[in-house]
Amino acid sequence: MVSTTLNEAALPERAPDSSRGMGVLAIVTGIAAFALLAFHPGGEARDFAGVLKDEAANRGMDALVHGGFVVVLALQTVCYAMFSARLGWQRAATVAGFVFFCAGAIFLSGSMVLDGLVTPAVAARYLAAPAKIEYARALFVLIGALIGVLMPAGIAFQAAGFAAWGAALAANGRRVAGAFGVLLGAAMIAGVAAGAATANPIVLMGGIVGTAVWAIVFGATMLRRR
């Protein structure tokens, strides 16, 4: 129902080839996000030395997963630019949705680079110099603090973007699709608040799941006829 309603709002009688291509790309990015989450390396270290070993050992996988997320975000930005153009740039809610999503993508990309590329590089460097492990501990605290700000901010901005696009759809007479976007955005923002309150990164991962779900739903609408 949501897919059909979104399609009616955004597409002509038959989606042109460019729209179908964007639809396929959006679905692929959503599936890719789920796959990257599944392959995200985890650690069972009980002390800081163990953390350094885990980060250094998983350096390649961390780069693949987090770098992959950056690519996914870039591709999704292209898809949502097309989506916003079809909703109409003259609508303030459409512009707000795209700007919020882009801001969120920037924050999330910064978080991914720090978490997946910078942290393992620091770990590998100081693992070879155990006498300087305290320097590594200080750097890990700084990097962790930055990630703790960038990731929630990125998810919150993207959630606001989904809510704004939902408002644009509702204003266009597509109330079901609009409600879906607004509710998804609200749920993601609530998840960010819960994750910040409990300092639980697993809760924040739910926000990434939300972006993947929206990409798949949006992509499906771009493939259908009106």
DOSEDO-888698 format. One record per residue (C-alpha): chain; residue in three letters; x, y, z; residue number from 1. Coordinates in Angstrom, 2 decimals, m for minus. Layout:
<nodes>
- c,r,x,y,z,k
- A,ALA,X,Y,Z,NUM
...
</nodes>
This chain:
<nodes>
- c,r,x,y,z,k
- A,MET,0.00,0.00,0.00,1
- A,VAL,2.81,2.39,0.92,2
- A,SER,4.71,1.57,m2.26,3
- A,THR,1.65,2.17,m4.45,4
- A,THR,0.86,5.47,m2.79,5
- A,LEU,4.42,6.71,m3.05,6
- A,ASN,4.40,5.73,m6.71,7
- A,GLU,1.26,7.72,m7.41,8
- A,ALA,2.79,10.78,m5.83,9
- A,ALA,6.15,10.66,m7.52,10
- A,LEU,5.82,8.95,m10.91,11
- A,PRO,4.01,9.47,m14.21,12
- A,GLU,1.87,6.79,m15.89,13
- A,ARG,4.92,4.72,m16.60,14
- A,ALA,8.23,5.27,m14.91,15
- A,PRO,10.87,6.42,m17.40,16
- A,ASP,14.07,4.43,m17.72,17
- A,SER,15.96,6.85,m15.46,18
- A,SER,13.39,6.42,m12.69,19
- A,ARG,13.46,2.64,m12.97,20
- A,GLY,17.25,2.75,m12.85,21
- A,MET,17.13,4.87,m9.70,22
- A,GLY,14.60,2.46,m8.23,23
- A,VAL,16.87,m0.52,m8.81,24
- A,LEU,19.84,1.40,m7.41,25
- A,ALA,17.91,2.41,m4.28,26
- A,ILE,16.86,m1.19,m3.61,27
- A,VAL,20.43,m2.39,m4.11,28
- A,THR,21.72,0.20,m1.63,29
- A,GLY,19.12,m0.86,0.93,30
- A,ILE,20.06,m4.54,0.58,31
- A,ALA,23.75,m3.61,0.67,32
- A,ALA,23.23,m1.75,3.95,33
- A,PHE,21.71,m4.87,5.52,34
- A,ALA,24.59,m6.99,4.20,35
- A,LEU,27.20,m4.59,5.56,36
- A,LEU,25.52,m4.62,8.96,37
- A,ALA,25.61,m8.43,8.95,38
- A,PHE,29.35,m8.45,8.19,39
- A,HIS,30.21,m5.76,10.73,40
- A,PRO,33.07,m7.21,12.81,41
- A,GLY,32.52,m7.53,16.53,42
- A,GLY,35.01,m7.75,19.37,43
- A,GLU,35.12,m9.68,22.60,44
- A,ALA,38.13,m7.97,24.14,45
- A,ARG,38.14,m7.64,27.92,46
- A,ASP,40.90,m5.03,28.23,47
- A,PHE,42.35,m2.20,26.18,48
- A,ALA,45.24,m4.29,24.86,49
- A,GLY,42.67,m6.76,23.58,50
- A,VAL,40.75,m3.94,21.92,51
- A,LEU,43.90,m2.88,20.07,52
- A,LYS,44.46,m6.45,18.88,53
- A,ASP,40.86,m6.82,17.69,54
- A,GLU,40.88,m3.51,15.85,55
- A,ALA,44.20,m4.24,14.17,56
- A,ALA,43.18,m7.78,13.23,57
- A,ASN,39.90,m6.60,11.66,58
- A,ARG,41.42,m3.65,9.84,59
- A,GLY,40.57,m4.95,6.37,60
- A,MET,36.99,m5.91,7.20,61
- A,ASP,36.39,m2.63,9.03,62
- A,ALA,37.57,m0.71,5.97,63
- A,LEU,35.31,m2.76,3.70,64
- A,VAL,32.21,m2.41,5.87,65
- A,HIS,32.52,1.23,6.85,66
- A,GLY,33.86,2.32,3.48,67
- A,GLY,30.96,0.46,1.90,68
- A,PHE,28.52,2.46,3.98,69
- A,VAL,30.05,5.70,2.72,70
- A,VAL,29.55,4.53,m0.88,71
- A,VAL,25.96,3.49,m0.08,72
- A,LEU,25.21,6.94,1.34,73
- A,ALA,26.61,8.64,m1.76,74
- A,LEU,24.50,6.48,m4.08,75
- A,GLN,21.39,7.04,m1.98,76
- A,THR,21.93,10.79,m2.22,77
- A,VAL,21.74,10.50,m6.01,78
- A,CYS,18.51,8.50,m5.76,79
- A,TYR,16.91,10.96,m3.37,80
- A,ALA,17.85,13.91,m5.56,81
- A,MET,15.76,12.29,m8.32,82
- A,PHE,12.97,11.58,m5.84,83
- A,SER,12.95,15.19,m4.61,84
- A,ALA,12.88,16.49,m8.18,85
- A,ARG,9.74,14.45,m8.84,86
- A,LEU,8.08,15.63,m5.64,87
- A,GLY,8.83,19.20,m6.68,88
- A,TRP,11.64,21.49,m5.55,89
- A,GLN,9.11,24.27,m5.08,90
- A,ARG,7.88,22.56,m1.91,91
- A,ALA,9.73,23.63,1.24,92
- A,ALA,9.25,20.18,2.76,93
- A,THR,10.91,18.55,m0.25,94
- A,VAL,13.93,20.84,m0.02,95
- A,ALA,14.10,20.28,3.74,96
- A,GLY,13.99,16.52,3.27,97
- A,PHE,16.89,16.51,0.82,98
- A,VAL,19.01,18.98,2.81,99
- A,PHE,18.46,17.07,6.06,100
- A,PHE,19.35,13.78,4.38,101
- A,CYS,22.54,15.26,2.91,102
- A,ALA,23.55,16.70,6.29,103
- A,GLY,22.94,13.32,7.87,104
- A,ALA,25.00,11.60,5.17,105
- A,ILE,27.93,13.93,5.90,106
- A,PHE,27.80,13.26,9.64,107
- A,LEU,27.42,9.52,9.15,108
- A,SER,30.26,9.40,6.63,109
- A,GLY,32.52,11.14,9.13,110
- A,SER,31.54,8.59,11.77,111
- A,MET,32.20,5.69,9.38,112
- A,VAL,35.63,6.99,8.41,113
- A,LEU,36.67,7.43,12.03,114
- A,ASP,35.25,4.09,13.16,115
- A,GLY,36.31,1.92,10.23,116
- A,LEU,39.51,3.53,8.94,117
- A,VAL,41.08,5.80,11.55,118
- A,THR,40.53,3.63,14.65,119
- A,PRO,42.03,0.42,13.19,120
- A,ALA,45.00,2.39,11.81,121
- A,VAL,45.69,3.87,15.25,122
- A,ALA,45.35,0.43,16.83,123
- A,ALA,47.78,m1.17,14.39,124
- A,ARG,50.32,1.58,14.96,125
- A,TYR,50.29,1.46,18.75,126
- A,LEU,50.01,m2.32,18.91,127
- A,ALA,53.57,m2.36,17.59,128
- A,ALA,54.64,0.11,20.31,129
- A,PRO,53.27,m1.26,23.62,130
- A,ALA,55.31,1.26,25.62,131
- A,LYS,53.09,4.02,24.22,132
- A,ILE,49.76,2.32,24.89,133
- A,GLU,48.56,5.22,27.05,134
- A,TYR,48.81,7.52,24.05,135
- A,ALA,46.62,5.09,22.15,136
- A,ARG,44.11,5.07,25.00,137
- A,ALA,43.82,8.86,24.86,138
- A,LEU,43.34,8.79,21.10,139
- A,PHE,40.66,6.11,21.41,140
- A,VAL,38.79,8.26,23.93,141
- A,LEU,38.89,11.23,21.54,142
- A,ILE,37.84,9.19,18.51,143
- A,GLY,35.08,7.50,20.49,144
- A,ALA,33.76,10.87,21.63,145
- A,LEU,33.67,12.14,18.05,146
- A,ILE,31.86,9.04,16.83,147
- A,GLY,29.44,9.38,19.74,148
- A,VAL,28.44,12.79,18.38,149
- A,LEU,28.63,12.21,14.63,150
- A,MET,26.65,8.98,14.39,151
- A,PRO,23.56,10.08,16.40,152
- A,ALA,23.57,13.45,14.63,153
- A,GLY,23.71,11.75,11.24,154
- A,ILE,20.83,9.41,11.98,155
- A,ALA,18.76,12.23,13.49,156
- A,PHE,19.24,14.45,10.42,157
- A,GLN,18.30,11.63,8.07,158
- A,ALA,15.25,10.83,10.18,159
- A,ALA,14.20,14.47,9.94,160
- A,GLY,14.63,14.20,6.18,161
- A,PHE,12.30,11.19,5.97,162
- A,ALA,9.73,13.03,8.07,163
- A,ALA,9.98,16.10,5.83,164
- A,TRP,9.52,13.99,2.70,165
- A,GLY,6.54,12.40,4.40,166
- A,ALA,5.06,15.83,4.98,167
- A,ALA,5.62,16.68,1.31,168
- A,LEU,3.81,13.51,0.24,169
- A,ALA,0.94,14.21,2.62,170
- A,ALA,0.62,17.74,1.24,171
- A,ASN,0.39,16.18,m2.21,172
- A,GLY,m2.62,14.14,m1.08,173
- A,ARG,m0.72,10.90,m0.37,174
- A,ARG,m1.59,10.59,3.30,175
- A,VAL,m0.61,6.95,3.81,176
- A,ALA,2.83,7.40,2.30,177
- A,GLY,3.22,10.68,4.17,178
- A,ALA,2.29,9.06,7.46,179
- A,PHE,4.80,6.27,6.80,180
- A,GLY,7.61,8.77,6.28,181
- A,VAL,6.69,10.83,9.32,182
- A,LEU,6.34,7.77,11.57,183
- A,LEU,9.60,6.27,10.35,184
- A,GLY,11.40,9.53,10.99,185
- A,ALA,9.85,9.84,14.44,186
- A,ALA,10.79,6.25,15.31,187
- A,MET,14.38,6.81,14.24,188
- A,ILE,14.65,10.00,16.27,189
- A,ALA,13.23,8.16,19.29,190
- A,GLY,15.85,5.46,18.73,191
- A,VAL,18.61,8.06,18.67,192
- A,ALA,17.33,9.56,21.92,193
- A,ALA,17.15,6.11,23.54,194
- A,GLY,20.63,5.24,22.33,195
- A,ALA,22.05,8.50,23.68,196
- A,ALA,20.30,8.02,27.02,197
- A,THR,21.50,4.45,27.48,198
- A,ALA,24.86,4.80,25.67,199
- A,ASN,23.90,1.69,23.72,200
- A,PRO,25.35,1.62,20.18,201
- A,ILE,23.11,m1.32,19.24,202
- A,VAL,20.08,0.95,19.51,203
- A,LEU,21.71,3.41,17.12,204
- A,MET,22.19,0.59,14.60,205
- A,GLY,18.40,0.53,14.36,206
- A,GLY,18.63,3.93,12.70,207
- A,ILE,20.75,2.47,9.91,208
- A,VAL,18.15,m0.27,9.52,209
- A,GLY,15.53,2.48,9.14,210
- A,THR,17.48,4.13,6.31,211
- A,ALA,17.80,0.75,4.56,212
- A,VAL,14.07,0.08,4.86,213
- A,TRP,13.21,3.49,3.42,214
- A,ALA,15.59,2.95,0.49,215
- A,ILE,13.96,m0.37,m0.40,216
- A,VAL,10.40,0.97,m0.11,217
- A,PHE,11.28,4.06,m2.13,218
- A,GLY,13.06,1.98,m4.77,219
- A,ALA,10.07,m0.32,m5.18,220
- A,THR,7.82,2.65,m5.94,221
- A,MET,10.15,3.81,m8.71,222
- A,LEU,9.77,0.47,m10.49,223
- A,ARG,5.97,0.33,m10.57,224
- A,ARG,3.40,1.84,m12.88,225
- A,ARG,0.99,4.37,m11.54,226
</nodes>
